């Protein structure tokens, strides 16, 4: 690129950025509304949800192109885009990313678990992205923290968009999100470390491995952004034909040994997705059963799945919980009950289907499709 062409490019971009700055305050709420639309359209208008996700990925491509353009200009000895311009563009992309993915994580987080820490971190990053003094201070003076901030944005954008666009499972999306985060971290690490010798290159590779390993080991704290429970119930009986829990009972040891217990969950997933999940039965914190279920996405009120446990131990008194987990050990939700000889201390189950707090008011009484699995 010739010097006049470079100067012309800068002359066009800089005034445009100055005009956009006047309307920058509209970007975060717009991105949040777009994220809400993407969340609600995952099943109702799958193609439109995919278009919104594709638009977000396109914005990241523009950010990458801006970085490559600046490097090319500098390599040719020409002035690159002003730092103010590049930081402003990056800020817009970060705002769009964080506010787009927030509805997904707010709806799928199990707030009584470590997932709350991850989602609160995203909320904090979103606030930081809209507070110019903090954001520009982070970008200019705290480069390592800014690098981590950028890596997190790459991670969550891939985690949310791939299941919508490509019907990938939660585990596949998680692995690809980690790979994308590692790849997109390379240019930032090169700027930070400026590797010019063997040991610096080795240190950079080591940091990338540590970053990816941390994300993988911390996956239990990461909500499954496109899977969530829309309804759940415990019941002593089940109507297979209508696929609905039936009956009521007090959970004493004698009751459980005689009829067992059904755990019912309705799980929402993107259309076209087929994924294996697990009902993990725990007694006083110890795993006693891990029963697989295959769910399929696209049902507006959730894909009905249930497990029937009959082989309860003789000493079944105590606290029980059923964790609904993905194959990568990401929690969708938990059902809890207590077994006791004293009926007044035992849990009373009545087959009522309950919707988790914080989710839209889905009409869970009209669920369609189903799957079943027994542990007998």
C-alpha positions as CSV (number, residue, x, y, z in Angstrom):
1,X,0.0,0.0,0.0
2,X,1.4,3.4,-1.0
3,X,1.8,6.3,1.4
4,X,-0.9,8.3,-0.3
5,X,-3.3,5.4,0.0
6,X,-2.5,4.9,3.6
7,X,-3.1,8.6,4.3
8,X,-6.4,8.5,2.4
9,X,-7.5,5.5,4.5
10,X,-6.7,7.3,7.7
11,X,-8.4,10.4,6.5
12,X,-11.6,8.4,5.9
13,X,-11.6,6.3,9.1
14,X,-10.7,8.9,11.7
15,X,-13.6,11.3,11.0
16,X,-16.0,8.3,10.8
17,X,-14.8,7.1,14.3
18,X,-15.3,10.6,15.6
19,X,-18.9,10.6,14.4
20,X,-19.5,7.1,15.8
21,X,-18.3,8.2,19.2
22,X,-21.3,10.5,19.6
23,X,-23.6,7.5,19.4
24,X,-21.4,5.0,21.2
25,X,-23.7,5.0,24.3
26,X,-26.4,3.2,22.1
27,X,-24.1,0.3,21.3
28,X,-24.3,-1.7,24.6
29,X,-28.1,-1.6,25.0
30,X,-28.5,-2.5,21.3
31,X,-26.2,-5.4,21.7
32,X,-28.1,-6.6,24.7
33,X,-31.4,-6.4,22.9
34,X,-29.9,-8.3,19.9
35,X,-28.6,-10.9,22.4
36,X,-32.1,-11.2,23.8
37,X,-33.5,-11.7,20.3
38,X,-30.9,-14.3,19.6
39,X,-31.8,-16.1,22.9
40,X,-35.5,-16.2,22.2
41,X,-35.1,-17.0,18.5
42,X,-32.9,-20.0,19.0
43,X,-35.9,-22.3,18.6
44,X,-38.7,-20.0,17.2
45,X,-36.8,-18.6,14.3
46,X,-33.6,-20.6,14.2
47,X,-32.3,-18.9,11.0
48,X,-32.7,-15.4,12.4
49,X,-30.8,-16.4,15.6
50,X,-28.1,-17.8,13.4
51,X,-27.9,-14.6,11.4
52,X,-27.5,-12.6,14.6
53,X,-24.7,-14.9,15.7
54,X,-23.0,-14.8,12.3
55,X,-23.1,-11.0,12.5
56,X,-21.2,-11.1,15.8
57,X,-18.6,-13.4,14.4
58,X,-18.3,-11.0,11.4
59,X,-17.6,-8.2,13.8
60,X,-14.7,-10.2,15.2
61,X,-13.4,-10.8,11.7
62,X,-13.3,-7.0,11.3
63,X,-11.4,-6.6,14.5
64,X,-8.9,-9.2,13.3
65,X,-8.6,-7.5,9.9
66,X,-8.0,-4.1,11.6
67,X,-5.1,-5.7,13.6
68,X,-3.6,-7.3,10.5
69,X,-3.9,-4.0,8.5
70,X,-2.1,-2.1,11.2
71,X,0.7,-4.6,11.3
72,X,1.0,-4.5,7.5
73,X,1.2,-0.7,7.4
74,X,3.8,-0.7,10.2
75,X,5.8,-3.4,8.4
76,X,5.9,-1.2,5.3
77,X,7.1,1.7,7.3
78,X,3.8,3.5,7.1
79,X,1.7,4.9,9.9
80,X,-1.0,2.5,11.1
81,X,-4.4,3.4,12.4
82,X,-4.2,5.7,15.4
83,X,-4.2,4.0,18.8
84,X,-7.4,5.9,19.7
85,X,-9.2,4.4,16.6
86,X,-8.1,0.8,17.2
87,X,-9.0,0.9,20.9
88,X,-12.4,2.4,20.1
89,X,-13.1,-0.3,17.5
90,X,-12.0,-3.0,20.0
91,X,-14.2,-1.5,22.7
92,X,-17.2,-1.6,20.4
93,X,-16.6,-5.3,19.6
94,X,-16.1,-6.2,23.3
95,X,-19.3,-4.4,24.2
96,X,-21.2,-6.1,21.5
97,X,-19.8,-9.5,22.5
98,X,-20.4,-9.2,26.3
99,X,-23.9,-7.8,26.0
100,X,-24.9,-10.2,23.3
101,X,-23.9,-13.3,25.3
102,X,-25.2,-12.0,28.7
103,X,-28.9,-13.1,28.2
104,X,-27.7,-16.7,27.4
105,X,-25.6,-16.9,30.6
106,X,-28.1,-15.1,32.8
107,X,-30.7,-17.7,31.8
108,X,-28.6,-20.8,32.0
109,X,-26.6,-20.1,35.2
110,X,-27.2,-22.3,38.2
111,X,-26.9,-19.5,40.7
112,X,-26.4,-21.8,43.7
113,X,-23.1,-23.1,42.2
114,X,-19.7,-21.8,41.1
115,X,-21.3,-20.8,37.8
116,X,-22.5,-17.6,39.5
117,X,-18.9,-16.5,39.7
118,X,-18.4,-16.9,36.0
119,X,-21.6,-15.0,35.1
120,X,-20.9,-12.2,37.6
121,X,-17.4,-11.9,36.0
122,X,-19.1,-11.4,32.6
123,X,-21.4,-8.7,34.1
124,X,-18.4,-7.0,35.6
125,X,-16.5,-7.1,32.3
126,X,-19.6,-5.7,30.6
127,X,-19.7,-2.8,33.0
128,X,-16.0,-2.2,32.5
129,X,-16.4,-2.1,28.7
130,X,-18.9,0.7,28.9
131,X,-17.0,2.9,31.4
132,X,-14.5,4.7,29.1
133,X,-12.0,5.7,31.8
134,X,-11.6,2.2,33.1
135,X,-11.6,0.6,29.7
136,X,-9.0,2.9,28.2
137,X,-6.9,2.6,31.3
138,X,-7.0,-1.2,31.1
139,X,-6.1,-1.1,27.4
140,X,-3.2,1.4,27.7
141,X,-1.7,0.7,31.1
142,X,-2.6,-2.8,32.2
143,X,-1.8,-4.8,29.1
144,X,-1.8,-8.2,30.8
145,X,-5.3,-7.7,32.3
146,X,-6.5,-6.4,28.9
147,X,-5.1,-9.5,27.3
148,X,-7.2,-11.7,29.7
149,X,-10.2,-9.5,29.1
150,X,-9.8,-10.0,25.3
151,X,-9.3,-13.8,25.7
152,X,-12.5,-14.1,27.8
153,X,-14.5,-12.3,25.1
154,X,-13.2,-14.6,22.4
155,X,-14.0,-17.6,24.5
156,X,-17.6,-16.7,25.2
157,X,-18.5,-15.5,21.7
158,X,-17.5,-18.9,20.3
159,X,-19.2,-20.8,23.2
160,X,-22.5,-19.2,22.4
161,X,-22.5,-18.9,18.6
162,X,-21.3,-22.3,17.5
163,X,-24.2,-24.4,18.9
164,X,-26.7,-22.0,17.3
165,X,-25.0,-21.9,13.9
166,X,-23.5,-25.4,13.6
167,X,-25.6,-27.5,16.0
168,X,-22.5,-28.5,17.9
169,X,-22.8,-30.1,21.3
170,X,-21.9,-28.2,24.5
171,X,-18.6,-30.3,24.7
172,X,-17.6,-29.7,21.1
173,X,-18.3,-25.9,21.4
174,X,-16.3,-25.8,24.7
175,X,-13.3,-27.4,23.0
176,X,-13.5,-25.1,20.0
177,X,-13.9,-22.1,22.2
178,X,-10.7,-23.0,24.0
179,X,-8.9,-23.5,20.7
180,X,-10.2,-20.2,19.3
181,X,-9.1,-18.4,22.5
182,X,-5.6,-19.9,22.3
183,X,-5.3,-18.9,18.6
184,X,-6.6,-15.4,19.0
185,X,-4.3,-14.9,22.0
186,X,-1.2,-15.3,19.9
187,X,-1.0,-11.7,18.5
188,X,-1.6,-10.2,21.9
189,X,1.0,-12.3,23.5
190,X,3.5,-11.4,20.8
191,X,3.0,-7.8,21.6
192,X,3.3,-8.4,25.3
193,X,6.3,-10.7,25.3
194,X,8.0,-9.7,22.1
195,X,9.6,-13.1,21.6
196,X,13.0,-12.8,19.9
197,X,14.7,-15.8,21.4
198,X,14.1,-19.4,22.1
199,X,13.1,-19.0,25.7
200,X,10.7,-16.2,25.1
201,X,8.9,-18.2,22.4
202,X,8.8,-21.2,24.8
203,X,7.4,-18.9,27.5
204,X,4.7,-17.7,25.1
205,X,3.7,-21.2,24.1
206,X,3.7,-22.2,27.8
207,X,1.3,-19.3,28.6
208,X,-1.1,-20.4,25.9
209,X,-1.1,-24.0,27.2
210,X,-1.7,-22.7,30.7
211,X,-4.6,-20.5,29.5
212,X,-6.2,-23.3,27.6
213,X,-5.7,-25.8,30.5
214,X,-7.3,-23.3,33.0
215,X,-10.3,-22.9,30.8
216,X,-10.8,-26.7,30.5
217,X,-10.3,-27.4,34.2
218,X,-12.7,-24.6,35.1
219,X,-15.4,-25.9,32.8
220,X,-17.6,-26.9,35.8
221,X,-17.9,-23.2,36.6
222,X,-19.0,-22.3,33.1
223,X,-22.8,-22.5,32.3
224,X,-23.9,-24.5,29.3
225,X,-24.9,-21.3,27.4
226,X,-27.4,-22.9,25.0
227,X,-28.9,-25.6,27.3
228,X,-31.2,-25.0,30.2
229,X,-33.9,-26.7,32.2
230,X,-37.4,-25.3,31.6
231,X,-39.2,-27.6,34.0
232,X,-38.5,-30.4,36.5
233,X,-40.4,-32.7,38.9
234,X,-40.1,-35.6,41.2
235,X,-42.9,-38.2,41.3
236,X,-43.6,-41.8,42.5
237,X,-45.2,-42.7,39.2
238,X,-45.1,-41.8,35.5
239,X,-47.6,-41.8,32.6
240,X,-45.6,-43.1,29.7
241,X,-48.3,-42.4,27.1
242,X,-48.8,-38.7,28.1
243,X,-45.1,-38.4,29.2
244,X,-46.0,-36.7,32.4
245,X,-45.2,-37.3,36.1
246,X,-48.0,-38.8,38.2
247,X,-48.9,-39.3,41.8
248,X,-47.7,-38.0,45.2
249,X,-45.8,-39.5,48.0
250,X,-43.8,-38.9,51.2
251,X,-40.2,-40.1,50.6
252,X,-39.6,-42.5,53.4
253,X,-37.2,-45.5,53.0
254,X,-40.1,-48.0,52.8
255,X,-41.8,-45.9,50.1
256,X,-38.7,-45.7,47.9
257,X,-37.9,-49.4,48.2
258,X,-41.5,-50.2,47.1
259,X,-42.0,-47.9,44.1
260,X,-38.8,-46.0,43.5
261,X,-38.7,-42.4,42.3
262,X,-39.0,-40.7,38.9
263,X,-36.8,-37.6,38.2
264,X,-38.3,-35.6,35.3
265,X,-36.6,-32.7,33.4
266,X,-37.6,-30.7,30.3
267,X,-34.5,-29.3,28.6
268,X,-34.3,-26.6,26.1
269,X,-31.7,-26.8,23.3
270,X,-31.1,-25.2,19.9
271,X,-33.0,-26.8,17.0
272,X,-31.0,-29.6,15.3
273,X,-28.9,-30.3,18.4
274,X,-28.6,-33.9,19.6
275,X,-26.7,-34.2,22.9
276,X,-26.2,-36.7,25.7
277,X,-26.8,-35.4,29.2
278,X,-26.8,-37.2,32.6
279,X,-28.9,-37.5,35.7
280,X,-26.3,-37.9,38.4
281,X,-27.9,-39.2,41.6
282,X,-26.1,-38.3,44.8
283,X,-26.7,-39.5,48.4
284,X,-25.1,-37.3,51.1
285,X,-22.8,-35.9,48.4
286,X,-21.6,-39.4,47.1
287,X,-22.5,-40.4,43.5
288,X,-24.6,-43.6,43.5
289,X,-25.9,-43.5,39.9
290,X,-25.0,-41.7,36.6
291,X,-27.7,-42.3,34.1
292,X,-27.3,-41.1,30.4
293,X,-30.1,-39.5,28.4
294,X,-30.1,-38.3,24.8
295,X,-32.0,-35.0,24.2
296,X,-32.8,-33.3,20.9
297,X,-33.2,-29.6,20.4
298,X,-35.9,-27.5,18.8
299,X,-38.9,-28.1,21.1
300,X,-40.1,-24.7,22.4
301,X,-41.2,-26.1,25.8
302,X,-38.2,-28.4,26.2
303,X,-37.3,-32.0,25.4
304,X,-38.8,-34.2,28.1
305,X,-36.4,-36.7,29.7
306,X,-36.7,-38.8,32.8
307,X,-34.9,-41.4,34.9
308,X,-36.5,-44.0,37.2
309,X,-34.4,-45.1,40.1
310,X,-35.5,-48.2,42.0
311,X,-32.4,-49.7,43.5
312,X,-32.1,-47.4,46.5
313,X,-29.7,-48.6,49.3
314,X,-31.2,-50.0,52.5
315,X,-29.8,-47.0,54.4
316,X,-31.4,-44.4,52.1
317,X,-32.1,-41.8,54.8
318,X,-30.4,-38.5,54.3
319,X,-30.0,-35.7,51.7
320,X,-30.3,-36.6,48.0
321,X,-29.8,-34.5,44.9
322,X,-30.0,-35.2,41.2
323,X,-27.5,-33.1,39.2
324,X,-28.4,-32.7,35.5
325,X,-25.0,-32.6,33.8
326,X,-23.5,-32.4,30.3
327,X,-20.9,-34.9,29.2
328,X,-18.2,-32.3,30.0
329,X,-19.6,-31.9,33.6
330,X,-21.3,-28.6,33.2
331,X,-24.4,-28.4,35.4
332,X,-27.8,-27.6,34.0
333,X,-29.6,-27.8,37.3
334,X,-30.2,-29.7,40.5
335,X,-33.2,-31.5,42.0
336,X,-33.1,-32.0,45.8
337,X,-35.0,-34.1,48.3
338,X,-34.7,-35.7,51.7
339,X,-35.5,-39.3,52.8
340,X,-36.4,-39.9,56.4
341,X,-38.2,-42.4,58.6
342,X,-40.1,-39.6,60.1
343,X,-42.6,-38.5,57.5
344,X,-42.7,-35.0,58.9
345,X,-39.0,-34.6,58.0
346,X,-39.2,-36.3,54.6
347,X,-39.8,-34.6,51.3
348,X,-43.3,-34.7,49.9
349,X,-43.4,-35.1,46.1
350,X,-46.5,-34.3,44.2
351,X,-45.5,-34.5,40.5
352,X,-45.9,-30.8,40.0
353,X,-43.6,-29.4,37.3
354,X,-41.6,-26.5,38.5
355,X,-39.8,-23.9,36.3
356,X,-36.4,-22.7,37.6
357,X,-36.3,-19.0,38.8
358,X,-35.1,-16.4,36.4
359,X,-36.3,-18.1,33.2
360,X,-39.1,-16.8,30.9
361,X,-42.5,-18.1,31.7
362,X,-42.6,-21.1,29.4
363,X,-45.9,-22.9,29.2
364,X,-44.5,-26.1,30.7
365,X,-47.8,-27.8,30.8
366,X,-47.7,-28.4,27.1
367,X,-44.4,-30.1,26.6
368,X,-43.8,-32.2,23.6
369,X,-41.5,-35.1,22.6
370,X,-39.7,-37.2,25.1
371,X,-37.1,-39.7,26.2
372,X,-36.9,-42.3,28.9
373,X,-34.2,-44.2,30.8
374,X,-34.4,-46.6,33.7
375,X,-31.6,-47.7,36.0
376,X,-33.2,-51.1,36.5
